[in-house]
Amino acid sequence: MQVAESIGVPIVRLVPYQASFLESFVQWRGQAASVRHNPLEAKTTKDISRMLESEGADISDLRKYASYRWFVEFDGVVVGSVSLKNINDVMSYAEIGYGLGEAYHGRGIATAAVRMLVQKAFAEPPLRKLLAYVHDRNVASCRVLQKLGFTQEGMLREHYIIDGVPENELLFGLLRREWQHRDSMLVRVVAAIIEESGRILITQRPGNVHLAGLWEFPGGKVEANESLKSALVREIEEEIGVKIVVLDEYFQIEHHYPERSVQLHFFNCKIVSGEPQPLEAADLRWVSPEELDQYNFPEADRELISRLRQRGRP
């Protein structure tokens, strides 16, 4: 029997540096976990400001800056940063770095942010490999890399000094072709959260498909070379016969199977023309968030339903 692992994925954005981020960055750099796991040089706030201002964010030309950095935005708040540094233009590899405020540890945000960094690094410049160096006792950081497919390539014994003590450092690596293969095994599915007058549109799966008879949020599979939003517009028109505008992404979740992974993206949407009809669905209903528990949904939708019920409360 195959067992699937379901993981809710935080919705994060990578944004360029702004001067208003400086104070937060200084705080993250000085927090206990950062000091414990990194050989940090003493820097004044002015030194850090100069460093951040000297880094780029547009990686279309990796020769323009010595390093690049983006800040991690979660729920409208900047909570950390990711970086690309020690770039070797001849050998086409670079080192990644990442860190979050301690209040945001253990919530999957680092994994989501590093995933976006990897996608950016392999999609835009011609890099063939990414490296990451991690303190051998930083278990959480190692786990982030392992979840994204990085391979531990070695251990550098007493490679750096933290608070006067020589410490071991682990070297992780990820090849572009490994990431592309991993990405090709990822099935992306999009679904619409359409809410009108306090009620949410749900559809019932027809009898000739997997999970027949269960209720779901309308949507479907993303085709090759199709963006998430364009796929959702197409699927909704085919499934229920209306045109929509896709707003912000509200929630993600991943199912990991032995042979593939499925990534579901749920977007807030608005109908701009047409009346919903069950063209490719067995049925459809408008229900309140509180009524969602009365319908049988796939297990993957449970966390989303819980969130929708919470946001529906005054």
C-alpha positions as CSV (number, residue, x, y, z in Angstrom):
1,M,0.0,0.0,0.0
2,Q,1.3,3.4,-0.9
3,V,1.2,6.0,1.8
4,A,1.0,9.7,0.9
5,E,2.5,12.4,3.0
6,S,0.5,15.7,3.0
7,I,2.4,18.9,3.8
8,G,0.8,22.3,3.9
9,V,3.0,24.8,2.1
10,P,3.2,28.4,3.3
11,I,2.6,31.1,0.6
12,V,5.7,33.2,0.5
13,R,7.2,35.9,-1.8
14,L,10.8,36.8,-2.5
15,V,11.1,40.6,-2.6
16,P,14.2,42.9,-3.2
17,Y,15.8,44.7,-0.3
18,Q,14.2,47.9,1.1
19,A,15.8,50.1,3.7
20,S,12.9,49.4,6.1
21,F,14.1,45.7,6.3
22,L,17.4,46.7,7.9
23,E,16.3,46.6,11.5
24,S,14.7,43.2,11.1
25,F,17.8,41.8,9.4
26,V,20.1,43.0,12.2
27,Q,17.8,41.3,14.7
28,W,17.8,38.0,12.8
29,R,21.6,38.1,12.5
30,G,21.9,38.5,16.2
31,Q,19.4,35.9,17.3
32,A,20.6,32.8,19.3
33,A,20.2,30.3,16.4
34,S,22.2,32.5,14.0
35,V,25.0,33.0,16.5
36,R,25.1,29.3,17.4
37,H,25.4,27.9,13.8
38,N,27.3,30.6,11.9
39,P,30.8,32.1,12.0
40,L,29.5,35.7,12.0
41,E,31.9,38.6,11.7
42,A,31.2,41.6,14.0
43,K,29.5,44.3,11.9
44,T,27.9,47.6,12.8
45,T,24.4,48.4,11.6
46,K,26.0,50.8,9.1
47,D,28.2,48.0,7.8
48,I,25.2,45.7,7.4
49,S,23.3,48.4,5.6
50,R,26.2,48.9,3.1
51,M,26.3,45.1,2.5
52,L,22.6,44.8,1.8
53,E,22.6,47.8,-0.5
54,S,25.6,46.4,-2.5
55,E,23.7,43.1,-3.3
56,G,21.5,42.6,-6.4
57,A,18.1,41.1,-7.0
58,D,18.0,40.7,-10.8
59,I,20.0,37.6,-11.6
60,S,19.7,37.8,-15.4
61,D,23.4,38.8,-15.4
62,L,25.3,37.1,-12.6
63,R,28.4,39.1,-13.3
64,K,26.8,42.4,-12.2
65,Y,27.0,41.8,-8.5
66,A,29.2,39.7,-6.2
67,S,26.1,38.4,-4.4
68,Y,22.3,38.6,-4.6
69,R,19.6,38.6,-1.9
70,W,15.8,38.5,-1.6
71,F,13.7,39.0,1.5
72,V,11.1,36.4,2.5
73,E,7.6,37.8,2.8
74,F,5.0,35.8,4.6
75,D,1.4,37.0,5.4
76,G,2.5,40.5,4.4
77,V,5.4,40.5,6.9
78,V,9.2,40.2,6.0
79,V,10.4,37.2,8.1
80,G,13.8,36.3,6.7
81,S,16.1,36.3,3.6
82,V,17.7,34.0,1.1
83,S,20.8,34.7,-0.9
84,L,23.0,33.6,-3.8
85,K,26.7,34.2,-3.3
86,N,30.3,32.9,-4.0
87,I,29.3,32.7,-7.7
88,N,31.7,31.0,-10.0
89,D,30.8,32.2,-13.5
90,V,33.4,29.9,-15.2
91,M,32.3,26.7,-13.4
92,S,28.6,27.8,-13.3
93,Y,27.9,27.2,-9.7
94,A,26.9,29.3,-6.7
95,E,26.3,29.0,-3.0
96,I,22.9,29.6,-1.4
97,G,22.2,31.0,2.0
98,Y,19.0,31.4,4.0
99,G,17.7,32.4,7.4
100,L,14.5,33.3,9.2
101,G,13.5,35.1,12.3
102,E,13.2,32.5,15.1
103,A,9.5,33.2,15.6
104,Y,8.9,31.7,12.1
105,H,11.0,28.5,12.5
106,G,9.3,25.1,12.2
107,R,6.5,26.3,9.9
108,G,7.8,25.2,6.5
109,I,8.6,28.8,5.5
110,A,12.3,28.2,5.0
111,T,11.6,25.2,2.7
112,A,9.1,27.2,0.6
113,A,11.5,30.1,0.4
114,V,14.6,28.0,-0.5
115,R,12.5,26.2,-3.1
116,M,11.7,29.5,-4.8
117,L,15.3,30.5,-4.7
118,V,16.4,27.2,-6.3
119,Q,13.7,27.6,-9.0
120,K,14.9,31.1,-9.7
121,A,18.6,30.2,-9.7
122,F,18.1,27.3,-12.2
123,A,15.5,29.1,-14.4
124,E,17.1,32.5,-15.0
125,P,20.9,32.3,-15.1
126,P,22.9,29.4,-16.7
127,L,23.9,27.8,-13.3
128,R,24.5,24.1,-13.3
129,K,25.0,23.5,-9.6
130,L,24.0,25.0,-6.2
131,L,26.0,24.5,-3.0
132,A,25.1,25.0,0.6
133,Y,27.3,24.8,3.7
134,V,25.6,24.0,7.0
135,H,26.8,23.5,10.6
136,D,26.7,19.8,11.3
137,R,24.5,20.4,14.3
138,N,22.0,22.5,12.5
139,V,19.5,19.6,12.0
140,A,16.6,21.8,10.9
141,S,18.7,23.5,8.2
142,C,20.0,20.2,6.9
143,R,16.4,18.9,6.7
144,V,15.4,21.9,4.5
145,L,18.0,21.0,2.0
146,Q,17.2,17.2,2.1
147,K,13.5,17.9,1.4
148,L,14.4,19.8,-1.7
149,G,16.7,17.1,-3.1
150,F,20.1,18.3,-2.1
151,T,22.7,15.6,-1.5
152,Q,25.2,15.7,1.3
153,E,28.6,15.6,-0.5
154,G,30.9,15.7,2.4
155,M,31.9,17.0,5.8
156,L,34.6,19.6,6.3
157,R,36.1,18.9,9.7
158,E,36.7,21.8,12.0
159,H,36.1,24.0,9.0
160,Y,35.2,27.2,10.8
161,I,35.3,28.7,14.2
162,I,32.2,29.7,16.2
163,D,32.7,31.5,19.5
164,G,36.3,30.3,19.6
165,V,35.4,26.6,19.0
166,P,36.3,24.8,15.7
167,E,33.2,23.3,14.2
168,N,32.4,20.8,11.4
169,E,30.5,22.0,8.3
170,L,28.5,19.8,6.0
171,L,28.6,20.4,2.2
172,F,25.4,19.9,0.3
173,G,25.0,20.1,-3.5
174,L,22.2,20.0,-6.1
175,L,22.6,19.7,-9.8
176,R,20.4,21.5,-12.3
177,R,19.5,18.2,-14.1
178,E,18.6,16.7,-10.7
179,W,16.2,19.5,-10.0
180,Q,14.7,19.4,-13.5
181,H,14.1,15.7,-13.2
182,R,12.5,16.2,-9.8
183,D,10.4,19.1,-11.2
184,S,9.2,16.9,-14.1
185,M,7.8,14.4,-11.6
186,L,5.8,17.1,-9.9
187,V,2.1,17.1,-10.9
188,R,0.6,20.6,-10.4
189,V,-3.1,21.0,-9.8
190,V,-5.0,24.3,-9.4
191,A,-8.3,25.0,-7.7
192,A,-10.5,28.1,-7.3
193,I,-12.0,29.5,-4.1
194,I,-15.0,31.4,-5.4
195,E,-17.0,33.2,-2.7
196,E,-20.1,35.3,-3.2
197,S,-22.3,36.7,-0.4
198,G,-20.6,34.5,2.2
199,R,-21.0,31.3,0.3
200,I,-18.3,29.2,-1.4
201,L,-18.7,27.3,-4.7
202,I,-17.9,23.5,-4.5
203,T,-18.3,20.8,-7.1
204,Q,-18.8,17.0,-7.0
205,R,-16.4,14.7,-8.9
206,P,-18.1,12.6,-11.5
207,G,-18.4,8.8,-11.2
208,N,-15.7,7.9,-13.8
209,V,-12.7,9.5,-12.2
210,H,-10.4,9.0,-9.2
211,L,-12.1,9.9,-5.9
212,A,-15.5,9.8,-7.6
213,G,-18.4,11.3,-5.7
214,L,-16.2,13.4,-3.4
215,W,-16.7,17.2,-3.3
216,E,-13.9,19.6,-4.1
217,F,-13.0,23.1,-5.1
218,P,-13.3,23.4,-8.9
219,G,-10.1,23.2,-10.9
220,G,-7.8,20.7,-12.5
221,K,-4.3,19.8,-13.7
222,V,-1.8,22.3,-15.1
223,E,-0.6,21.3,-18.6
224,A,2.9,21.6,-19.9
225,N,4.1,25.2,-20.5
226,E,1.0,26.6,-18.9
227,S,1.0,29.0,-16.0
228,L,-0.9,28.3,-12.8
229,K,-3.4,31.2,-13.4
230,S,-4.0,30.5,-17.1
231,A,-4.6,26.8,-16.3
232,L,-7.1,27.7,-13.6
233,V,-9.0,30.1,-16.0
234,R,-9.1,27.3,-18.6
235,E,-10.2,24.6,-16.2
236,I,-13.0,26.7,-14.6
237,E,-14.4,27.5,-18.0
238,E,-14.3,23.9,-19.1
239,E,-15.7,22.5,-15.8
240,I,-18.4,25.0,-14.8
241,G,-18.7,27.3,-17.9
242,V,-17.8,30.7,-16.3
243,K,-15.0,33.2,-16.9
244,I,-13.0,34.2,-13.8
245,V,-10.3,36.5,-12.7
246,V,-7.7,34.9,-10.6
247,L,-6.7,36.9,-7.6
248,D,-4.1,35.9,-5.0
249,E,-2.9,32.4,-4.1
250,Y,-4.4,31.5,-0.7
251,F,-3.0,28.1,0.1
252,Q,-0.7,25.3,-1.1
253,I,-0.4,21.7,-0.1
254,E,1.8,18.8,-1.4
255,H,1.2,15.1,-1.5
256,H,4.3,13.0,-1.7
257,Y,4.0,9.5,-3.2
258,P,6.8,7.0,-3.9
259,E,6.6,7.6,-7.6
260,R,5.6,11.3,-7.8
261,S,4.5,14.4,-5.9
262,V,1.3,16.4,-6.4
263,Q,1.3,20.1,-5.6
264,L,-2.1,21.7,-5.2
265,H,-2.5,25.5,-5.5
266,F,-5.7,27.2,-4.3
267,F,-6.4,30.7,-5.5
268,N,-9.0,33.2,-4.5
269,C,-11.1,33.9,-7.7
270,K,-14.0,36.0,-8.8
271,I,-16.6,35.2,-11.5
272,V,-16.7,38.0,-14.2
273,S,-19.2,36.4,-16.6
274,G,-21.5,33.4,-16.8
275,E,-23.5,31.3,-14.4
276,P,-21.9,28.2,-12.9
277,Q,-23.2,24.9,-14.5
278,P,-21.9,21.3,-13.8
279,L,-20.5,20.8,-17.3
280,E,-17.8,18.3,-16.2
281,A,-18.9,17.9,-12.6
282,A,-21.6,15.7,-11.2
283,D,-23.1,18.6,-9.2
284,L,-22.3,21.9,-7.7
285,R,-23.4,23.8,-4.6
286,W,-23.0,27.2,-2.9
287,V,-22.3,26.6,0.8
288,S,-21.3,28.6,3.8
289,P,-17.8,27.9,5.3
290,E,-19.5,26.3,8.3
291,E,-21.4,23.9,6.0
292,L,-18.2,22.6,4.3
293,D,-17.8,19.9,7.0
294,Q,-21.1,18.4,5.9
295,Y,-19.6,17.3,2.6
296,N,-17.0,14.6,1.9
297,F,-13.8,16.1,0.6
298,P,-10.4,14.5,-0.3
299,E,-8.1,14.5,2.7
300,A,-5.8,17.0,1.0
301,D,-8.6,19.7,1.3
302,R,-9.1,19.3,5.1
303,E,-6.5,22.0,6.2
304,L,-7.9,24.4,3.6
305,I,-11.4,23.9,4.8
306,S,-10.3,24.6,8.4
307,R,-8.7,27.8,7.3
308,L,-11.8,28.9,5.3
309,R,-14.1,28.2,8.3
310,Q,-11.7,30.4,10.4
311,R,-11.7,33.3,8.0
312,G,-15.5,33.1,7.7
313,R,-15.9,33.9,11.4
314,P,-16.5,37.5,12.5
